[in-house]
Amino acid sequence: MKHRSISQRLDKAKSADAKRSTLADWSKAWESETMGLIGNLEQAVRKMDYDQLCINTGQLKAVSEKHFKALPSVLTRLIKDDEPDAPCPATEPVLPIEKLPEQIGSIPMPEGYITAREWAEKNGKSVKRGQKILTDWPTLIPAAKKVRNPHGGVDIWAVPKDTIWPF
């Protein structure tokens, strides 16, 4: 059987199910190969076999490089496959940015919570910085939650009223 790259195998798979199956097989093979090499490393450590450690480390590096090089093309392929052929018409008009505070005001907040905007203003910080903290470091404010906008559009962050600014 001829070895084919993941991109070639995805090209050959015609249906969405076949592509999902191909990706599942690829990821399972990656996991199996990586875990096997890690097991070999563990054995080499127990035996104190320096040569085997060097060999397995090199093999693990090669396997990782091979798969990480393929990953961008796989992800690009997935995005291309998910894109609709034609842009779908908007169901609701997009609100200009100056309308956003009015829209946010009409979203029901959980009891004891305020919007990320109110939280940032209360602490004398920028709204953009508050959004970045909540999005990029969610573990800093574990009680923060996304609140669904019932009018469609942007979901917003809700923060407990007594939350202090993390830094």
C-alpha angles and dihedrals in degrees: 000000000000117000112240128191119244090253091054091048091050090050089052093049107084106182127060090242091053090050091049090049091049091051092046091051091047093051092045091051090049091050093045094049093046095046091048091054091047089052089052089050091052091051092048090052091051091049092042088230105161095183092054090047090055093047094048093044090054091048092049090050092051093049092048093048091049094052096039090053089053095045098079092053091047092051092045089051092052092051092049091049091051096049113103117239092237129023111261117234117255113258092206129025114260110252117234114243093254089062093054098088091053090050092049091050090061095055112102109239123210113256112278094017133110131194121269087246092057091045092053093046091047089055095043093245133125120271090228091057091049091051090049092051092050094045102039100034107030091161091067091067104025093171092059114106140185114251118209115236106230090203094058121244123082123011112218137213120252117203127190109260096239096049114130123218107266098223 
